[in-house]
Amino acid sequence: MDMEITYYHNPRCSKSRSGLDLLRRQGVELNVIEYLVNPPSKQQLLDILDKLRLEPRQLMRQKEPEYKENNLDDPNLSRDALVDALIKFPELMERPVAVTAFKAAIGRPPEHLLALLG
């Protein structure tokens, strides 16, 4: 298959491991990034959000302590402030996220990642 997928992976997450296994079985070339160690840059995150057609809060795991402790539920926070929060607290990013040159998908459930292949 002539496609590369950047895969934002958390090896401690079962859904992330399942998604990685699913894509590997499809024979796709993967660029696996452990995003807790190497978080996406601001531009990469903006690109991911655009491809997902989501706002930053929609990509956040809102039950994580960092979300509540940093008042990220404040409706007055700007998009830019929320993107900065995702960079500062990468554990807030929903996982896994897979990105191609033209689209992206969140692997919850992992089968959602297959939409990138069509």
Jmol script that loads the backbone (N, CA, C; Angstrom):
load data "model"
ATOM      1  N   MET A   1       0.854  -1.172   0.000  1.00  0.00           N
ATOM      2  CA  MET A   1       0.000   0.000   0.000  1.00  0.00           C
ATOM      3  C   MET A   1       0.900   1.235   0.000  1.00  0.00           C
ATOM      4  N   ASP A   2       0.587   2.213  -0.836  1.00  0.00           N
ATOM      5  CA  ASP A   2       1.453   3.377  -1.013  1.00  0.00           C
ATOM      6  C   ASP A   2       0.934   4.563  -0.208  1.00  0.00           C
ATOM      7  N   MET A   3       0.944   4.410   1.108  1.00  0.00           N
ATOM      8  CA  MET A   3       0.438   5.462   1.982  1.00  0.00           C
ATOM      9  C   MET A   3       1.212   5.398   3.280  1.00  0.00           C
ATOM     10  N   GLU A   4       1.552   6.575   3.799  1.00  0.00           N
ATOM     11  CA  GLU A   4       2.183   6.596   5.109  1.00  0.00           C
ATOM     12  C   GLU A   4       1.207   7.213   6.107  1.00  0.00           C
ATOM     13  N   ILE A   5       1.135   6.600   7.255  1.00  0.00           N
ATOM     14  CA  ILE A   5       0.279   7.087   8.328  1.00  0.00           C
ATOM     15  C   ILE A   5       1.158   7.438   9.527  1.00  0.00           C
ATOM     16  N   THR A   6       0.969   8.650  10.036  1.00  0.00           N
ATOM     17  CA  THR A   6       1.600   9.028  11.296  1.00  0.00           C
ATOM     18  C   THR A   6       0.642   8.612  12.390  1.00  0.00           C
ATOM     19  N   TYR A   7       1.146   7.838  13.325  1.00  0.00           N
ATOM     20  CA  TYR A   7       0.308   7.237  14.359  1.00  0.00           C
ATOM     21  C   TYR A   7       0.761   7.748  15.723  1.00  0.00           C
ATOM     22  N   TYR A   8      -0.074   8.560  16.346  1.00  0.00           N
ATOM     23  CA  TYR A   8       0.204   9.085  17.678  1.00  0.00           C
ATOM     24  C   TYR A   8      -0.241   8.028  18.686  1.00  0.00           C
ATOM     25  N   HIS A   9       0.738   7.413  19.319  1.00  0.00           N
ATOM     26  CA  HIS A   9       0.554   6.179  20.074  1.00  0.00           C
ATOM     27  C   HIS A   9       0.902   6.347  21.550  1.00  0.00           C
ATOM     28  N   ASN A  10       0.093   5.708  22.395  1.00  0.00           N
ATOM     29  CA  ASN A  10       0.409   5.570  23.815  1.00  0.00           C
ATOM     30  C   ASN A  10       0.469   4.073  24.090  1.00  0.00           C
ATOM     31  N   PRO A  11       1.664   3.510  24.256  1.00  0.00           N
ATOM     32  CA  PRO A  11       1.791   2.058  24.413  1.00  0.00           C
ATOM     33  C   PRO A  11       1.082   1.500  25.652  1.00  0.00           C
ATOM     34  N   ARG A  12       0.741   2.353  26.610  1.00  0.00           N
ATOM     35  CA  ARG A  12       0.045   1.877  27.818  1.00  0.00           C
ATOM     36  C   ARG A  12      -1.464   1.765  27.603  1.00  0.00           C
ATOM     37  N   CYS A  13      -1.955   2.259  26.466  1.00  0.00           N
ATOM     38  CA  CYS A  13      -3.393   2.266  26.186  1.00  0.00           C
ATOM     39  C   CYS A  13      -3.764   1.061  25.310  1.00  0.00           C
ATOM     40  N   SER A  14      -4.709   0.263  25.769  1.00  0.00           N
ATOM     41  CA  SER A  14      -5.100  -0.931  25.011  1.00  0.00           C
ATOM     42  C   SER A  14      -5.699  -0.569  23.653  1.00  0.00           C
ATOM     43  N   LYS A  15      -6.480   0.511  23.575  1.00  0.00           N
ATOM     44  CA  LYS A  15      -7.062   0.917  22.288  1.00  0.00           C
ATOM     45  C   LYS A  15      -5.960   1.338  21.318  1.00  0.00           C
ATOM     46  N   SER A  16      -4.955   2.012  21.830  1.00  0.00           N
ATOM     47  CA  SER A  16      -3.845   2.440  20.995  1.00  0.00           C
ATOM     48  C   SER A  16      -3.054   1.233  20.484  1.00  0.00           C
ATOM     49  N   ARG A  17      -2.816   0.274  21.353  1.00  0.00           N
ATOM     50  CA  ARG A  17      -2.113  -0.957  20.924  1.00  0.00           C
ATOM     51  C   ARG A  17      -2.941  -1.722  19.896  1.00  0.00           C
ATOM     52  N   SER A  18      -4.260  -1.807  20.122  1.00  0.00           N
ATOM     53  CA  SER A  18      -5.140  -2.518  19.184  1.00  0.00           C
ATOM     54  C   SER A  18      -5.159  -1.839  17.821  1.00  0.00           C
ATOM     55  N   GLY A  19      -5.221  -0.520  17.827  1.00  0.00           N
ATOM     56  CA  GLY A  19      -5.225   0.225  16.562  1.00  0.00           C
ATOM     57  C   GLY A  19      -3.936   0.044  15.792  1.00  0.00           C
ATOM     58  N   LEU A  20      -2.825   0.058  16.511  1.00  0.00           N
ATOM     59  CA  LEU A  20      -1.525  -0.135  15.880  1.00  0.00           C
ATOM     60  C   LEU A  20      -1.452  -1.514  15.232  1.00  0.00           C
ATOM     61  N   ASP A  21      -1.892  -2.522  15.947  1.00  0.00           N
ATOM     62  CA  ASP A  21      -1.909  -3.887  15.422  1.00  0.00           C
ATOM     63  C   ASP A  21      -2.816  -3.987  14.189  1.00  0.00           C
ATOM     64  N   LEU A  22      -3.980  -3.360  14.255  1.00  0.00           N
ATOM     65  CA  LEU A  22      -4.938  -3.378  13.145  1.00  0.00           C
ATOM     66  C   LEU A  22      -4.319  -2.773  11.881  1.00  0.00           C
ATOM     67  N   LEU A  23      -3.673  -1.618  12.013  1.00  0.00           N
ATOM     68  CA  LEU A  23      -3.060  -0.971  10.847  1.00  0.00           C
ATOM     69  C   LEU A  23      -1.873  -1.767  10.318  1.00  0.00           C
ATOM     70  N   ARG A  24      -1.098  -2.338  11.213  1.00  0.00           N
ATOM     71  CA  ARG A  24       0.053  -3.145  10.760  1.00  0.00           C
ATOM     72  C   ARG A  24      -0.414  -4.356   9.958  1.00  0.00           C
ATOM     73  N   ARG A  25      -1.534  -4.946  10.372  1.00  0.00           N
ATOM     74  CA  ARG A  25      -2.073  -6.100   9.628  1.00  0.00           C
ATOM     75  C   ARG A  25      -2.544  -5.683   8.239  1.00  0.00           C
ATOM     76  N   GLN A  26      -2.827  -4.392   8.033  1.00  0.00           N
ATOM     77  CA  GLN A  26      -3.250  -3.897   6.724  1.00  0.00           C
ATOM     78  C   GLN A  26      -2.049  -3.633   5.812  1.00  0.00           C
ATOM     79  N   GLY A  27      -0.840  -3.749   6.358  1.00  0.00           N
ATOM     80  CA  GLY A  27       0.365  -3.557   5.559  1.00  0.00           C
ATOM     81  C   GLY A  27       0.685  -2.099   5.281  1.00  0.00           C
ATOM     82  N   VAL A  28       0.200  -1.204   6.118  1.00  0.00           N
ATOM     83  CA  VAL A  28       0.414   0.225   5.929  1.00  0.00           C
ATOM     84  C   VAL A  28       1.764   0.623   6.517  1.00  0.00           C
ATOM     85  N   GLU A  29       2.444   1.564   5.858  1.00  0.00           N
ATOM     86  CA  GLU A  29       3.687   2.098   6.404  1.00  0.00           C
ATOM     87  C   GLU A  29       3.334   3.091   7.506  1.00  0.00           C
ATOM     88  N   LEU A  30       3.870   2.842   8.704  1.00  0.00           N
ATOM     89  CA  LEU A  30       3.527   3.662   9.866  1.00  0.00           C
ATOM     90  C   LEU A  30       4.733   4.410  10.403  1.00  0.00           C
ATOM     91  N   ASN A  31       4.505   5.655  10.731  1.00  0.00           N
ATOM     92  CA  ASN A  31       5.465   6.463  11.463  1.00  0.00           C
ATOM     93  C   ASN A  31       4.879   6.595  12.867  1.00  0.00           C
ATOM     94  N   VAL A  32       5.337   5.756  13.789  1.00  0.00           N
ATOM     95  CA  VAL A  32       4.757   5.697  15.129  1.00  0.00           C
ATOM     96  C   VAL A  32       5.445   6.721  16.030  1.00  0.00           C
ATOM     97  N   ILE A  33       4.638   7.573  16.634  1.00  0.00           N
ATOM     98  CA  ILE A  33       5.143   8.599  17.540  1.00  0.00           C
ATOM     99  C   ILE A  33       4.498   8.397  18.905  1.00  0.00           C
ATOM    100  N   GLU A  34       5.330   8.177  19.910  1.00  0.00           N
ATOM    101  CA  GLU A  34       4.819   8.107  21.280  1.00  0.00           C
ATOM    102  C   GLU A  34       4.624   9.552  21.731  1.00  0.00           C
ATOM    103  N   TYR A  35       3.385  10.036  21.613  1.00  0.00           N
ATOM    104  CA  TYR A  35       3.111  11.463  21.783  1.00  0.00           C
ATOM    105  C   TYR A  35       3.293  11.961  23.212  1.00  0.00           C
ATOM    106  N   LEU A  36       3.349  11.056  24.201  1.00  0.00           N
ATOM    107  CA  LEU A  36       3.634  11.517  25.563  1.00  0.00           C
ATOM    108  C   LEU A  36       5.118  11.868  25.714  1.00  0.00           C
ATOM    109  N   VAL A  37       5.962  11.248  24.888  1.00  0.00           N
ATOM    110  CA  VAL A  37       7.394  11.516  24.887  1.00  0.00           C
ATOM    111  C   VAL A  37       7.721  12.632  23.894  1.00  0.00           C
ATOM    112  N   ASN A  38       7.087  12.588  22.726  1.00  0.00           N
ATOM    113  CA  ASN A  38       7.304  13.569  21.653  1.00  0.00           C
ATOM    114  C   ASN A  38       5.963  14.150  21.209  1.00  0.00           C
ATOM    115  N   PRO A  39       5.432  15.112  21.982  1.00  0.00           N
ATOM    116  CA  PRO A  39       4.123  15.669  21.613  1.00  0.00           C
ATOM    117  C   PRO A  39       4.179  16.393  20.273  1.00  0.00           C
ATOM    118  N   PRO A  40       3.034  16.437  19.581  1.00  0.00           N
ATOM    119  CA  PRO A  40       3.014  17.170  18.314  1.00  0.00           C
ATOM    120  C   PRO A  40       3.283  18.655  18.548  1.00  0.00           C
ATOM    121  N   SER A  41       3.863  19.296  17.547  1.00  0.00           N
ATOM    122  CA  SER A  41       4.075  20.747  17.603  1.00  0.00           C
ATOM    123  C   SER A  41       2.722  21.444  17.464  1.00  0.00           C
ATOM    124  N   LYS A  42       2.722  22.735  17.690  1.00  0.00           N
ATOM    125  CA  LYS A  42       1.481  23.491  17.552  1.00  0.00           C
ATOM    126  C   LYS A  42       0.937  23.354  16.126  1.00  0.00           C
ATOM    127  N   GLN A  43       1.810  23.486  15.129  1.00  0.00           N
ATOM    128  CA  GLN A  43       1.363  23.379  13.740  1.00  0.00           C
ATOM    129  C   GLN A  43       0.844  21.977  13.434  1.00  0.00           C
ATOM    130  N   GLN A  44       1.510  20.956  13.933  1.00  0.00           N
ATOM    131  CA  GLN A  44       1.037  19.583  13.723  1.00  0.00           C
ATOM    132  C   GLN A  44      -0.332  19.385  14.368  1.00  0.00           C
ATOM    133  N   LEU A  45      -0.502  19.921  15.562  1.00  0.00           N
ATOM    134  CA  LEU A  45      -1.779  19.793  16.262  1.00  0.00           C
ATOM    135  C   LEU A  45      -2.895  20.527  15.521  1.00  0.00           C
ATOM    136  N   LEU A  46      -2.599  21.700  15.012  1.00  0.00           N
ATOM    137  CA  LEU A  46      -3.600  22.443  14.228  1.00  0.00           C
ATOM    138  C   LEU A  46      -3.970  21.670  12.962  1.00  0.00           C
ATOM    139  N   ASP A  47      -2.978  21.036  12.351  1.00  0.00           N
ATOM    140  CA  ASP A  47      -3.212  20.222  11.157  1.00  0.00           C
ATOM    141  C   ASP A  47      -4.095  19.021  11.491  1.00  0.00           C
ATOM    142  N   ILE A  48      -3.808  18.370  12.615  1.00  0.00           N
ATOM    143  CA  ILE A  48      -4.615  17.225  13.057  1.00  0.00           C
ATOM    144  C   ILE A  48      -6.062  17.661  13.285  1.00  0.00           C
ATOM    145  N   LEU A  49      -6.238  18.762  13.994  1.00  0.00           N
ATOM    146  CA  LEU A  49      -7.593  19.267  14.272  1.00  0.00           C
ATOM    147  C   LEU A  49      -8.337  19.587  12.987  1.00  0.00           C
ATOM    148  N   ASP A  50      -7.646  20.216  12.030  1.00  0.00           N
ATOM    149  CA  ASP A  50      -8.282  20.532  10.744  1.00  0.00           C
ATOM    150  C   ASP A  50      -8.713  19.264  10.019  1.00  0.00           C
ATOM    151  N   LYS A  51      -7.837  18.269  10.001  1.00  0.00           N
ATOM    152  CA  LYS A  51      -8.152  17.020   9.305  1.00  0.00           C
ATOM    153  C   LYS A  51      -9.271  16.253   9.993  1.00  0.00           C
ATOM    154  N   LEU A  52      -9.341  16.361  11.328  1.00  0.00           N
ATOM    155  CA  LEU A  52     -10.416  15.702  12.074  1.00  0.00           C
ATOM    156  C   LEU A  52     -11.717  16.510  12.029  1.00  0.00           C
ATOM    157  N   ARG A  53     -11.596  17.788  11.636  1.00  0.00           N
ATOM    158  CA  ARG A  53     -12.721  18.732  11.670  1.00  0.00           C
ATOM    159  C   ARG A  53     -13.279  18.847  13.094  1.00  0.00           C
ATOM    160  N   LEU A  54     -12.332  18.995  14.050  1.00  0.00           N
ATOM    161  CA  LEU A  54     -12.692  19.116  15.453  1.00  0.00           C
ATOM    162  C   LEU A  54     -12.088  20.389  16.037  1.00  0.00           C
ATOM    163  N   GLU A  55     -12.696  20.832  17.092  1.00  0.00           N
ATOM    164  CA  GLU A  55     -12.125  21.904  17.902  1.00  0.00           C
ATOM    165  C   GLU A  55     -11.266  21.244  18.985  1.00  0.00           C
ATOM    166  N   PRO A  56     -10.313  21.990  19.554  1.00  0.00           N
ATOM    167  CA  PRO A  56      -9.382  21.381  20.516  1.00  0.00           C
ATOM    168  C   PRO A  56     -10.062  20.647  21.671  1.00  0.00           C
ATOM    169  N   ARG A  57     -11.104  21.210  22.226  1.00  0.00           N
ATOM    170  CA  ARG A  57     -11.754  20.569  23.373  1.00  0.00           C
ATOM    171  C   ARG A  57     -12.332  19.199  22.988  1.00  0.00           C
ATOM    172  N   GLN A  58     -12.720  19.038  21.719  1.00  0.00           N
ATOM    173  CA  GLN A  58     -13.271  17.767  21.257  1.00  0.00           C
ATOM    174  C   GLN A  58     -12.193  16.682  21.152  1.00  0.00           C
ATOM    175  N   LEU A  59     -10.945  17.085  21.161  1.00  0.00           N
ATOM    176  CA  LEU A  59      -9.833  16.140  21.099  1.00  0.00           C
ATOM    177  C   LEU A  59      -9.282  15.843  22.499  1.00  0.00           C
ATOM    178  N   MET A  60      -9.862  16.500  23.504  1.00  0.00           N
ATOM    179  CA  MET A  60      -9.360  16.352  24.873  1.00  0.00           C
ATOM    180  C   MET A  60     -10.107  15.277  25.652  1.00  0.00           C
ATOM    181  N   ARG A  61      -9.336  14.575  26.455  1.00  0.00           N
ATOM    182  CA  ARG A  61      -9.890  13.606  27.398  1.00  0.00           C
ATOM    183  C   ARG A  61     -10.318  14.410  28.628  1.00  0.00           C
ATOM    184  N   GLN A  62     -11.587  14.721  28.684  1.00  0.00           N
ATOM    185  CA  GLN A  62     -12.083  15.674  29.672  1.00  0.00           C
ATOM    186  C   GLN A  62     -12.195  15.101  31.083  1.00  0.00           C
ATOM    187  N   LYS A  63     -11.977  13.818  31.240  1.00  0.00           N
ATOM    188  CA  LYS A  63     -12.030  13.220  32.582  1.00  0.00           C
ATOM    189  C   LYS A  63     -10.653  13.137  33.238  1.00  0.00           C
ATOM    190  N   GLU A  64      -9.628  13.544  32.511  1.00  0.00           N
ATOM    191  CA  GLU A  64      -8.273  13.517  33.074  1.00  0.00           C
ATOM    192  C   GLU A  64      -8.125  14.631  34.112  1.00  0.00           C
ATOM    193  N   PRO A  65      -7.335  14.377  35.174  1.00  0.00           N
ATOM    194  CA  PRO A  65      -7.160  15.391  36.224  1.00  0.00           C
ATOM    195  C   PRO A  65      -6.638  16.731  35.689  1.00  0.00           C
ATOM    196  N   GLU A  66      -5.753  16.690  34.703  1.00  0.00           N
ATOM    197  CA  GLU A  66      -5.175  17.930  34.159  1.00  0.00           C
ATOM    198  C   GLU A  66      -6.247  18.836  33.557  1.00  0.00           C
ATOM    199  N   TYR A  67      -7.301  18.228  33.049  1.00  0.00           N
ATOM    200  CA  TYR A  67      -8.388  19.009  32.444  1.00  0.00           C
ATOM    201  C   TYR A  67      -9.082  19.854  33.514  1.00  0.00           C
ATOM    202  N   LYS A  68      -9.442  19.208  34.607  1.00  0.00           N
ATOM    203  CA  LYS A  68     -10.145  19.913  35.685  1.00  0.00           C
ATOM    204  C   LYS A  68      -9.210  20.851  36.458  1.00  0.00           C
ATOM    205  N   GLU A  69      -8.006  20.368  36.755  1.00  0.00           N
ATOM    206  CA  GLU A  69      -7.056  21.152  37.549  1.00  0.00           C
ATOM    207  C   GLU A  69      -6.648  22.452  36.860  1.00  0.00           C
ATOM    208  N   ASN A  70      -6.723  22.484  35.535  1.00  0.00           N
ATOM    209  CA  ASN A  70      -6.310  23.665  34.778  1.00  0.00           C
ATOM    210  C   ASN A  70      -7.499  24.440  34.214  1.00  0.00           C
ATOM    211  N   ASN A  71      -8.684  24.131  34.739  1.00  0.00           N
ATOM    212  CA  ASN A  71      -9.917  24.851  34.352  1.00  0.00           C
ATOM    213  C   ASN A  71     -10.115  24.898  32.836  1.00  0.00           C
ATOM    214  N   LEU A  72      -9.822  23.792  32.175  1.00  0.00           N
ATOM    215  CA  LEU A  72      -9.946  23.767  30.713  1.00  0.00           C
ATOM    216  C   LEU A  72     -11.396  23.668  30.254  1.00  0.00           C
ATOM    217  N   ASP A  73     -12.312  23.519  31.211  1.00  0.00           N
ATOM    218  CA  ASP A  73     -13.734  23.533  30.852  1.00  0.00           C
ATOM    219  C   ASP A  73     -14.286  24.965  30.786  1.00  0.00           C
ATOM    220  N   ASP A  74     -13.443  25.954  31.053  1.00  0.00           N
ATOM    221  CA  ASP A  74     -13.850  27.359  30.996  1.00  0.00           C
ATOM    222  C   ASP A  74     -14.244  27.711  29.554  1.00  0.00           C
ATOM    223  N   PRO A  75     -15.529  28.051  29.319  1.00  0.00           N
ATOM    224  CA  PRO A  75     -15.975  28.341  27.955  1.00  0.00           C
ATOM    225  C   PRO A  75     -15.340  29.591  27.361  1.00  0.00           C
ATOM    226  N   ASN A  76     -14.693  30.402  28.176  1.00  0.00           N
ATOM    227  CA  ASN A  76     -14.059  31.624  27.676  1.00  0.00           C
ATOM    228  C   ASN A  76     -12.646  31.402  27.150  1.00  0.00           C
ATOM    229  N   LEU A  77     -12.118  30.198  27.312  1.00  0.00           N
ATOM    230  CA  LEU A  77     -10.775  29.919  26.803  1.00  0.00           C
ATOM    231  C   LEU A  77     -10.787  29.938  25.277  1.00  0.00           C
ATOM    232  N   SER A  78      -9.790  30.561  24.700  1.00  0.00           N
ATOM    233  CA  SER A  78      -9.694  30.646  23.238  1.00  0.00           C
ATOM    234  C   SER A  78      -9.231  29.305  22.655  1.00  0.00           C
ATOM    235  N   ARG A  79      -9.438  29.165  21.366  1.00  0.00           N
ATOM    236  CA  ARG A  79      -8.963  27.971  20.661  1.00  0.00           C
ATOM    237  C   ARG A  79      -7.451  27.841  20.836  1.00  0.00           C
ATOM    238  N   ASP A  80      -6.774  28.963  20.728  1.00  0.00           N
ATOM    239  CA  ASP A  80      -5.325  28.990  20.865  1.00  0.00           C
ATOM    240  C   ASP A  80      -4.897  28.516  22.256  1.00  0.00           C
ATOM    241  N   ALA A  81      -5.589  28.952  23.287  1.00  0.00           N
ATOM    242  CA  ALA A  81      -5.264  28.547  24.658  1.00  0.00           C
ATOM    243  C   ALA A  81      -5.488  27.046  24.845  1.00  0.00           C
ATOM    244  N   LEU A  82      -6.525  26.513  24.220  1.00  0.00           N
ATOM    245  CA  LEU A  82      -6.801  25.077  24.321  1.00  0.00           C
ATOM    246  C   LEU A  82      -5.754  24.253  23.571  1.00  0.00           C
ATOM    247  N   VAL A  83      -5.324  24.742  22.416  1.00  0.00           N
ATOM    248  CA  VAL A  83      -4.258  24.058  21.670  1.00  0.00           C
ATOM    249  C   VAL A  83      -2.977  24.061  22.500  1.00  0.00           C
ATOM    250  N   ASP A  84      -2.661  25.206  23.107  1.00  0.00           N
ATOM    251  CA  ASP A  84      -1.476  25.284  23.967  1.00  0.00           C
ATOM    252  C   ASP A  84      -1.572  24.297  25.131  1.00  0.00           C
ATOM    253  N   ALA A  85      -2.776  24.127  25.681  1.00  0.00           N
ATOM    254  CA  ALA A  85      -2.973  23.178  26.782  1.00  0.00           C
ATOM    255  C   ALA A  85      -2.717  21.743  26.315  1.00  0.00           C
ATOM    256  N   LEU A  86      -3.136  21.416  25.096  1.00  0.00           N
ATOM    257  CA  LEU A  86      -2.880  20.067  24.564  1.00  0.00           C
ATOM    258  C   LEU A  86      -1.384  19.820  24.391  1.00  0.00           C
ATOM    259  N   ILE A  87      -0.649  20.871  24.058  1.00  0.00           N
ATOM    260  CA  ILE A  87       0.801  20.736  23.915  1.00  0.00           C
ATOM    261  C   ILE A  87       1.451  20.587  25.290  1.00  0.00           C
ATOM    262  N   LYS A  88       0.999  21.377  26.242  1.00  0.00           N
ATOM    263  CA  LYS A  88       1.567  21.340  27.588  1.00  0.00           C
ATOM    264  C   LYS A  88       1.215  20.045  28.319  1.00  0.00           C
ATOM    265  N   PHE A  89       0.002  19.544  28.068  1.00  0.00           N
ATOM    266  CA  PHE A  89      -0.482  18.325  28.727  1.00  0.00           C
ATOM    267  C   PHE A  89      -0.876  17.295  27.660  1.00  0.00           C
ATOM    268  N   PRO A  90       0.110  16.657  27.008  1.00  0.00           N
ATOM    269  CA  PRO A  90      -0.215  15.736  25.915  1.00  0.00           C
ATOM    270  C   PRO A  90      -1.092  14.566  26.349  1.00  0.00           C
ATOM    271  N   GLU A  91      -1.082  14.235  27.641  1.00  0.00           N
ATOM    272  CA  GLU A  91      -1.926  13.137  28.126  1.00  0.00           C
ATOM    273  C   GLU A  91      -3.410  13.452  27.960  1.00  0.00           C
ATOM    274  N   LEU A  92      -3.736  14.698  27.692  1.00  0.00           N
ATOM    275  CA  LEU A  92      -5.140  15.065  27.464  1.00  0.00           C
ATOM    276  C   LEU A  92      -5.630  14.674  26.072  1.00  0.00           C
ATOM    277  N   MET A  93      -4.704  14.429  25.149  1.00  0.00           N
ATOM    278  CA  MET A  93      -5.111  14.126  23.775  1.00  0.00           C
ATOM    279  C   MET A  93      -5.774  12.749  23.700  1.00  0.00           C
ATOM    280  N   GLU A  94      -6.919  12.723  23.061  1.00  0.00           N
ATOM    281  CA  GLU A  94      -7.618  11.460  22.809  1.00  0.00           C
ATOM    282  C   GLU A  94      -6.677  10.563  22.029  1.00  0.00           C
ATOM    283  N   ARG A  95      -6.749   9.271  22.260  1.00  0.00           N
ATOM    284  CA  ARG A  95      -5.808   8.367  21.615  1.00  0.00           C
ATOM    285  C   ARG A  95      -6.491   7.103  21.138  1.00  0.00           C
ATOM    286  N   PRO A  96      -5.900   6.490  20.164  1.00  0.00           N
ATOM    287  CA  PRO A  96      -4.823   6.963  19.309  1.00  0.00           C
ATOM    288  C   PRO A  96      -5.364   7.883  18.211  1.00  0.00           C
ATOM    289  N   VAL A  97      -4.457   8.628  17.612  1.00  0.00           N
ATOM    290  CA  VAL A  97      -4.807   9.465  16.460  1.00  0.00           C
ATOM    291  C   VAL A  97      -3.889   9.053  15.321  1.00  0.00           C
ATOM    292  N   ALA A  98      -4.477   8.820  14.162  1.00  0.00           N
ATOM    293  CA  ALA A  98      -3.708   8.466  12.971  1.00  0.00           C
ATOM    294  C   ALA A  98      -3.959   9.523  11.912  1.00  0.00           C
ATOM    295  N   VAL A  99      -2.890   9.911  11.211  1.00  0.00           N
ATOM    296  CA  VAL A  99      -2.967  11.029  10.273  1.00  0.00           C
ATOM    297  C   VAL A  99      -2.291  10.645   8.957  1.00  0.00           C
ATOM    298  N   THR A 100      -2.967  10.947   7.854  1.00  0.00           N
ATOM    299  CA  THR A 100      -2.367  10.795   6.521  1.00  0.00           C
ATOM    300  C   THR A 100      -2.163  12.202   5.956  1.00  0.00           C
ATOM    301  N   ALA A 101      -1.734  12.269   4.709  1.00  0.00           N
ATOM    302  CA  ALA A 101      -1.523  13.574   4.080  1.00  0.00           C
ATOM    303  C   ALA A 101      -2.823  14.372   3.987  1.00  0.00           C
ATOM    304  N   PHE A 102      -3.976  13.682   3.947  1.00  0.00           N
ATOM    305  CA  PHE A 102      -5.236  14.388   3.688  1.00  0.00           C
ATOM    306  C   PHE A 102      -6.301  14.236   4.758  1.00  0.00           C
ATOM    307  N   LYS A 103      -6.165  13.225   5.625  1.00  0.00           N
ATOM    308  CA  LYS A 103      -7.209  13.033   6.629  1.00  0.00           C
ATOM    309  C   LYS A 103      -6.641  12.447   7.908  1.00  0.00           C
ATOM    310  N   ALA A 104      -7.500  12.385   8.920  1.00  0.00           N
ATOM    311  CA  ALA A 104      -7.087  11.854  10.217  1.00  0.00           C
ATOM    312  C   ALA A 104      -8.274  11.127  10.841  1.00  0.00           C
ATOM    313  N   ALA A 105      -7.963  10.268  11.815  1.00  0.00           N
ATOM    314  CA  ALA A 105      -9.013   9.532  12.526  1.00  0.00           C
ATOM    315  C   ALA A 105      -8.554   9.260  13.951  1.00  0.00           C
ATOM    316  N   ILE A 106      -9.530   9.240  14.850  1.00  0.00           N
ATOM    317  CA  ILE A 106      -9.284   8.828  16.231  1.00  0.00           C
ATOM    318  C   ILE A 106      -9.686   7.361  16.328  1.00  0.00           C
ATOM    319  N   GLY A 107      -8.810   6.541  16.872  1.00  0.00           N
ATOM    320  CA  GLY A 107      -9.042   5.094  16.923  1.00  0.00           C
ATOM    321  C   GLY A 107      -9.843   4.642  18.125  1.00  0.00           C
ATOM    322  N   ARG A 108     -11.001   5.222  18.332  1.00  0.00           N
ATOM    323  CA  ARG A 108     -11.909   4.814  19.402  1.00  0.00           C
ATOM    324  C   ARG A 108     -13.282   4.619  18.793  1.00  0.00           C
ATOM    325  N   PRO A 109     -13.649   3.420  18.444  1.00  0.00           N
ATOM    326  CA  PRO A 109     -12.894   2.172  18.552  1.00  0.00           C
ATOM    327  C   PRO A 109     -11.814   2.088  17.464  1.00  0.00           C
ATOM    328  N   PRO A 110     -10.872   1.158  17.601  1.00  0.00           N
ATOM    329  CA  PRO A 110      -9.771   1.043  16.638  1.00  0.00           C
ATOM    330  C   PRO A 110     -10.230   0.920  15.186  1.00  0.00           C
ATOM    331  N   GLU A 111     -11.394   0.334  14.965  1.00  0.00           N
ATOM    332  CA  GLU A 111     -11.894   0.142  13.590  1.00  0.00           C
ATOM    333  C   GLU A 111     -12.097   1.474  12.863  1.00  0.00           C
ATOM    334  N   HIS A 112     -12.247   2.573  13.593  1.00  0.00           N
ATOM    335  CA  HIS A 112     -12.393   3.889  12.957  1.00  0.00           C
ATOM    336  C   HIS A 112     -11.162   4.245  12.129  1.00  0.00           C
ATOM    337  N   LEU A 113     -10.026   3.643  12.475  1.00  0.00           N
ATOM    338  CA  LEU A 113      -8.778   3.933  11.739  1.00  0.00           C
ATOM    339  C   LEU A 113      -8.834   3.419  10.306  1.00  0.00           C
ATOM    340  N   LEU A 114      -9.640   2.418  10.059  1.00  0.00           N
ATOM    341  CA  LEU A 114      -9.732   1.840   8.712  1.00  0.00           C
ATOM    342  C   LEU A 114     -10.277   2.839   7.704  1.00  0.00           C
ATOM    343  N   ALA A 115     -10.984   3.871   8.178  1.00  0.00           N
ATOM    344  CA  ALA A 115     -11.508   4.901   7.272  1.00  0.00           C
ATOM    345  C   ALA A 115     -10.392   5.632   6.535  1.00  0.00           C
ATOM    346  N   LEU A 116      -9.193   5.627   7.088  1.00  0.00           N
ATOM    347  CA  LEU A 116      -8.059   6.277   6.442  1.00  0.00           C
ATOM    348  C   LEU A 116      -7.581   5.522   5.210  1.00  0.00           C
ATOM    349  N   LEU A 117      -7.927   4.257   5.131  1.00  0.00           N
ATOM    350  CA  LEU A 117      -7.414   3.417   4.057  1.00  0.00           C
ATOM    351  C   LEU A 117      -8.271   3.454   2.802  1.00  0.00           C
ATOM    352  N   GLY A 118      -9.500   3.944   2.916  1.00  0.00           N
ATOM    353  CA  GLY A 118     -10.431   3.935   1.796  1.00  0.00           C
ATOM    354  C   GLY A 118     -10.321   5.091   0.857  1.00  0.00           C
TER     355      GLY A 118
END
end "model"
wireframe off; spacefill off
backbone 0.3
color backbone group
